[in-house]
């Protein structure tokens, strides 16, 4: 399921609906299902969705998402950004 499809909403979304959307988005992005999203996984997903393979955009997005700086994005990091 494309991330764009699960991120569009009418502004009236409950916390549980948002949590479920984040889980679905993360499952889509975490290609190897190891519980973390790597830069190549993000690049692959963005390329599939948008056709854009601009590494500088991917790097900027990843730096924003990788809150703890360990080189991987966890579902908790993605959720904290989505819930803020």
DRENDO-1510 file (C-alpha; in Angstrom, 1 decimal, always signed):
<recs>
REC; n; res; u; v; w
REC; 1; UNK; +0.0; +0.0; +0.0 .
REC; 2; UNK; +1.5; +3.4; -1.0 .
REC; 3; UNK; +2.4; +5.6; +2.0 .
REC; 4; UNK; +0.6; +8.5; +0.3 .
REC; 5; UNK; -2.6; +6.5; +0.4 .
REC; 6; UNK; -2.5; +5.9; +4.1 .
REC; 7; UNK; -1.3; +9.4; +5.1 .
REC; 8; UNK; -4.2; +11.3; +3.5 .
REC; 9; UNK; -7.0; +12.1; +5.8 .
REC; 10; UNK; -9.8; +14.7; +6.3 .
REC; 11; UNK; -8.3; +16.2; +9.4 .
REC; 12; UNK; -10.6; +14.2; +11.7 .
REC; 13; UNK; -8.4; +11.3; +12.7 .
REC; 14; UNK; -8.3; +9.7; +16.1 .
REC; 15; UNK; -5.0; +8.9; +17.9 .
REC; 16; UNK; -5.6; +5.2; +17.4 .
REC; 17; UNK; -6.2; +5.7; +13.6 .
REC; 18; UNK; -3.0; +7.7; +13.4 .
REC; 19; UNK; -1.1; +5.0; +15.3 .
REC; 20; UNK; -2.4; +2.4; +12.9 .
REC; 21; UNK; -1.5; +4.5; +9.9 .
REC; 22; UNK; +2.0; +4.9; +11.2 .
REC; 23; UNK; +2.3; +1.1; +11.7 .
REC; 24; UNK; +1.2; +0.5; +8.2 .
REC; 25; UNK; +3.5; +3.1; +6.7 .
REC; 26; UNK; +6.4; +1.7; +8.7 .
REC; 27; UNK; +5.7; -1.8; +7.5 .
REC; 28; UNK; +5.6; -0.6; +3.9 .
REC; 29; UNK; +8.9; +1.3; +4.4 .
REC; 30; UNK; +10.7; -1.5; +6.3 .
REC; 31; UNK; +11.3; -3.7; +3.3 .
REC; 32; UNK; +13.3; -6.5; +5.1 .
REC; 33; UNK; +10.9; -6.3; +8.1 .
REC; 34; UNK; +13.8; -6.2; +10.6 .
REC; 35; UNK; +12.1; -3.4; +12.7 .
REC; 36; UNK; +14.3; -0.6; +11.3 .
REC; 37; UNK; +14.3; +1.5; +8.2 .
REC; 38; UNK; +17.6; +2.0; +6.5 .
REC; 39; UNK; +18.6; +4.7; +4.1 .
REC; 40; UNK; +18.4; +2.3; +1.1 .
REC; 41; UNK; +14.9; +1.2; +2.2 .
REC; 42; UNK; +13.7; +4.8; +2.4 .
REC; 43; UNK; +15.3; +5.6; -1.0 .
REC; 44; UNK; +13.6; +2.6; -2.6 .
REC; 45; UNK; +10.2; +3.5; -1.1 .
REC; 46; UNK; +10.5; +7.2; -2.2 .
REC; 47; UNK; +11.6; +6.1; -5.7 .
REC; 48; UNK; +8.6; +3.8; -6.0 .
REC; 49; UNK; +6.1; +6.4; -4.8 .
REC; 50; UNK; +7.4; +9.5; -6.5 .
REC; 51; UNK; +10.0; +8.3; -9.1 .
REC; 52; UNK; +12.5; +10.7; -7.4 .
REC; 53; UNK; +15.9; +9.2; -6.6 .
REC; 54; UNK; +17.5; +12.4; -5.4 .
REC; 55; UNK; +20.0; +11.3; -2.7 .
REC; 56; UNK; +20.2; +14.8; -1.1 .
REC; 57; UNK; +16.4; +14.7; -0.5 .
REC; 58; UNK; +16.6; +11.1; +0.9 .
REC; 59; UNK; +19.6; +12.1; +3.1 .
REC; 60; UNK; +17.7; +15.2; +4.4 .
REC; 61; UNK; +14.6; +13.1; +5.1 .
REC; 62; UNK; +16.6; +10.4; +6.9 .
REC; 63; UNK; +18.5; +12.8; +9.1 .
REC; 64; UNK; +15.1; +14.3; +10.2 .
REC; 65; UNK; +13.7; +10.8; +10.9 .
REC; 66; UNK; +16.7; +9.3; +12.6 .
REC; 67; UNK; +16.3; +11.1; +15.9 .
REC; 68; UNK; +18.9; +9.0; +17.8 .
REC; 69; UNK; +21.5; +9.2; +15.1 .
REC; 70; UNK; +22.1; +5.4; +14.9 .
REC; 71; UNK; +21.8; +5.3; +11.1 .
REC; 72; UNK; +18.4; +3.5; +11.2 .
REC; 73; UNK; +14.9; +4.7; +11.8 .
REC; 74; UNK; +12.7; +2.8; +14.2 .
REC; 75; UNK; +8.9; +2.7; +14.2 .
REC; 76; UNK; +9.1; +4.7; +17.5 .
REC; 77; UNK; +11.1; +7.5; +15.7 .
REC; 78; UNK; +8.6; +7.6; +12.8 .
REC; 79; UNK; +5.7; +7.6; +15.3 .
REC; 80; UNK; +7.1; +10.4; +17.4 .
REC; 81; UNK; +7.4; +12.6; +14.3 .
REC; 82; UNK; +3.9; +11.8; +13.1 .
REC; 83; UNK; +2.4; +12.3; +16.6 .
REC; 84; UNK; +4.0; +15.7; +17.2 .
</recs>
